[in-house]
Amino acid sequence: MNADDYFWKTKKRPHKTKPRSKPLPKAKEKYLEAEEALFQELEEHLIGFERRFQFEPTKNWRFDFHIVKLRLLIEIAGSPWSVGRGGKKIANAFCKYDFAEEMGYRVERLEPHQIESGYAIHWIQSQLERLEDETKNI
């Protein structure tokens, strides 16, 4: 029976089907530019990293970058898996950060303008230099 016949016989509109699962939110343009810029800078300076790092395979928790030597997890604001300021989502993000720190990682959340200005790569390089100096002094 088509929708018009159904309406005339029952005086009701048929239910619209809703998708059972929501797709991942789309990434913002600033995030995409910042992620690509940081990727190119890390490649250029030969810093060992992993992209879209997932430290717990059973959870859908991802970080944008993992700097291997520093055990540093970087999340860029505006990514599809970073969350905004409200409700359950932010509580889940803090659970993710706490769990990562319990596993021995450091977590940094960077804004796109910090990456584009060059602050992020200089900060990462200074952390690597500090780590090398500590190992030389021991």
TORLUM-519950 format. One line per 3 residues: number of its first residue (from 0); their letters; for each residue x, y, z of C-alpha. Coordinates in steps of 0.5 Angstrom, whole numbers, plus 500, padded with zeros to 3 digits. Layout:
N
NUM	a	X:Y:Z  ...
//
This chain:
138
0	mna	500:500:500  503:507:498  503:513:503
3	ddy	497:516:500  493:510:501  495:509:508
6	fwk	494:516:510  486:516:507  485:510:510
9	tkk	488:511:517  488:519:517  496:518:520
12	rph	502:519:516  507:513:516  513:513:521
15	ktk	519:515:518  525:510:519  531:513:523
18	prs	538:510:522  540:506:528  547:509:529
21	kpl	550:516:528  556:517:523  562:520:526
24	pka	562:528:526  565:531:520  572:534:522
27	kek	572:542:522  577:545:516  581:548:521
30	yle	583:542:524  584:538:518  589:544:516
33	aee	592:544:523  593:536:523  596:536:516
36	alf	601:542:518  603:538:524  604:532:520
39	qel	609:535:515  613:538:521  614:532:525
42	eeh	616:528:518  621:534:516  624:534:523
45	lig	624:526:523  621:526:530  618:519:531
48	fer	610:519:531  604:515:530  598:518:527
51	rfq	591:517:529  593:513:535  589:508:539
54	fep	592:506:545  586:501:548  583:497:542
57	tkn	577:495:545  575:503:546  573:508:541
60	wrf	578:512:544  583:516:539  589:521:539
63	dfh	591:525:533  598:524:534  603:519:539
66	ivk	610:522:540  613:515:541  620:518:545
69	lrl	616:522:550  610:518:550  606:524:549
72	lie	599:524:546  597:530:542  589:531:541
75	iag	588:537:536  581:541:538  576:540:533
78	spw	577:533:531  572:528:530  573:524:536
81	svg	575:530:541  569:533:544  566:540:546
84	rgg	564:543:552  558:539:555  555:533:558
87	kki	557:526:557  562:527:552  566:531:556
90	ana	566:526:562  568:521:557  574:525:554
93	fck	576:526:561  576:518:562  580:518:556
96	ydf	585:523:559  585:519:566  586:512:563
99	aee	592:515:558  595:518:564  594:511:568
102	mgy	598:508:563  604:512:563  602:517:557
105	rve	602:525:557  596:528:554  596:535:551
108	rle	590:538:547  593:543:542  589:549:539
111	phq	590:549:531  593:556:532  598:553:536
114	ies	600:549:531  600:554:525  604:559:529
117	gya	610:554:530  609:553:538  607:546:538
120	ihw	613:543:534  618:548:538  615:545:544
123	iqs	616:538:542  623:539:540  624:542:547
126	qle	621:537:550  626:532:546  632:536:547
129	rle	630:536:555  630:528:555  636:527:551
132	det	640:532:556  637:528:562  639:521:559
135	kni	646:524:558  647:527:565  645:520:568
//
